[in-house]
Amino acid sequence: MKKCLLLVVALAAMGGFAVPELVKEATFWLDASTLAEPVGAKLERWADPRGAAYPVATSYMDCPPQVIEIAEGPLKGKRAVDFHKIHTRCDMQFAQEYRIKTAFFVVDLDSDWNAFLLCNNNGETEYPFARGTGGTYLYRDIRENGTVFWQDGFPVYDPHATKMPTGYQLFTWTRKAGGLVNCLTKDRSVIERRYGGKRLCEVIAFPRELKAVERVEIENYLRAKWLGAS
């Protein structure tokens, strides 16, 4: 495991973005910049860059996500994984359940509907984003189950009132109780089939609640790599 991580660290360092040693603890790590598939390819599998021993998200629906090159904005020219529009039933799942307590996302979300991420097929939802009136909001109240959010490194004190802006951004989500997830992205309601509606650059998920200094370390890495600031 350490050899795989060191290889990724070395490769990332060549581009000026040394991967924190802490990432070796991640339950899964998905990074669009490491994908071998070309722009325009349908992504049947999204592999963890550390190697085959780590969880791989797989598309099971008729509409797999697609590798894209970001066309405009601060991330122009960088790559992301596009889950198409809402109702396309575009999702990805893991082969088994994993307990997640901290997750980092560099993501662009559709603001006109919803964007479910990290949930369970049995309806036990642990997703940090959900539809609110008039757009997509951070889902859980900060008082509920010890759930806390950070948007671009700053704490969000009222998630239900925090409508997410358009464009790629960094979100961090921590839940003390943790939760079992087996879907990277899917609607908990299989009847409404509201899959889709997001574009992911990178996701790093941990099985424990990180310390403040550890959270900042990962946020700084992601911000520098994708958003050009630290």
BELHUJO-V789849 format. One record per backbone hydrogen bond with DSSP energy under -1.0 kcal/mol. NH is the residue of the N-H (numbers start at 1). CO is the residue of the C=O. E is the energy in kcal/mol with one decimal. If there is no record, write none. Layout:
BEGIN
nh->NH co->CO e->E
nh->NH co->CO e->E
END
This chain:
BEGIN
nh->5 co->1 e->-2.3
nh->6 co->2 e->-2.7
nh->7 co->3 e->-2.0
nh->8 co->4 e->-2.0
nh->9 co->5 e->-2.8
nh->10 co->6 e->-2.5
nh->11 co->7 e->-2.4
nh->12 co->8 e->-2.9
nh->13 co->9 e->-2.7
nh->14 co->10 e->-1.4
nh->16 co->13 e->-1.5
nh->17 co->12 e->-2.5
nh->23 co->20 e->-1.8
nh->24 co->21 e->-1.8
nh->25 co->22 e->-2.2
nh->26 co->23 e->-1.7
nh->27 co->205 e->-2.3
nh->28 co->205 e->-1.2
nh->30 co->203 e->-2.9
nh->32 co->201 e->-3.3
nh->34 co->31 e->-1.5
nh->35 co->32 e->-1.0
nh->40 co->67 e->-3.2
nh->41 co->38 e->-2.1
nh->43 co->65 e->-3.2
nh->46 co->57 e->-3.1
nh->51 co->48 e->-1.8
nh->54 co->51 e->-1.6
nh->57 co->46 e->-1.9
nh->58 co->93 e->-3.2
nh->59 co->44 e->-2.4
nh->66 co->82 e->-2.2
nh->67 co->41 e->-2.5
nh->68 co->80 e->-2.7
nh->70 co->78 e->-3.4
nh->76 co->73 e->-1.8
nh->77 co->70 e->-3.0
nh->78 co->75 e->-2.4
nh->80 co->68 e->-1.9
nh->81 co->200 e->-2.7
nh->82 co->66 e->-3.2
nh->83 co->198 e->-2.7
nh->87 co->195 e->-1.2
nh->88 co->85 e->-1.5
nh->92 co->185 e->-1.2
nh->93 co->58 e->-2.9
nh->94 co->182 e->-3.7
nh->98 co->181 e->-2.5
nh->100 co->179 e->-2.4
nh->101 co->206 e->-2.7
nh->102 co->206 e->-1.7
nh->103 co->173 e->-2.6
nh->104 co->204 e->-2.4
nh->105 co->171 e->-2.9
nh->106 co->202 e->-2.4
nh->107 co->169 e->-2.3
nh->108 co->199 e->-2.3
nh->110 co->197 e->-2.6
nh->118 co->184 e->-2.6
nh->119 co->183 e->-1.6
nh->123 co->120 e->-1.9
nh->125 co->123 e->-1.5
nh->130 co->137 e->-2.3
nh->132 co->135 e->-3.9
nh->135 co->132 e->-1.9
nh->137 co->130 e->-3.0
nh->138 co->162 e->-1.1
nh->139 co->128 e->-2.7
nh->144 co->141 e->-1.8
nh->147 co->144 e->-1.6
nh->148 co->174 e->-2.8
nh->150 co->172 e->-2.1
nh->151 co->154 e->-2.9
nh->152 co->170 e->-3.0
nh->154 co->151 e->-1.5
nh->156 co->149 e->-2.2
nh->161 co->158 e->-1.3
nh->162 co->159 e->-1.3
nh->163 co->161 e->-1.0
nh->164 co->136 e->-2.4
nh->169 co->107 e->-1.9
nh->171 co->105 e->-2.6
nh->172 co->150 e->-2.5
nh->173 co->103 e->-2.6
nh->174 co->148 e->-2.5
nh->175 co->101 e->-2.6
nh->177 co->145 e->-1.1
nh->181 co->98 e->-2.5
nh->182 co->119 e->-2.2
nh->183 co->119 e->-2.2
nh->184 co->92 e->-1.6
nh->185 co->92 e->-1.7
nh->193 co->189 e->-1.6
nh->197 co->84 e->-3.1
nh->199 co->108 e->-2.4
nh->200 co->81 e->-2.3
nh->201 co->106 e->-2.9
nh->202 co->106 e->-1.2
nh->203 co->30 e->-2.5
nh->204 co->104 e->-1.8
nh->205 co->28 e->-2.5
nh->206 co->102 e->-3.4
nh->215 co->211 e->-2.7
nh->216 co->212 e->-2.3
nh->217 co->213 e->-1.5
nh->218 co->214 e->-2.0
nh->219 co->215 e->-2.6
nh->220 co->216 e->-2.7
nh->221 co->217 e->-1.8
nh->222 co->218 e->-2.5
nh->223 co->219 e->-2.9
nh->224 co->220 e->-2.4
nh->225 co->221 e->-2.2
nh->226 co->222 e->-2.6
nh->227 co->223 e->-1.5
nh->229 co->223 e->-1.3
END
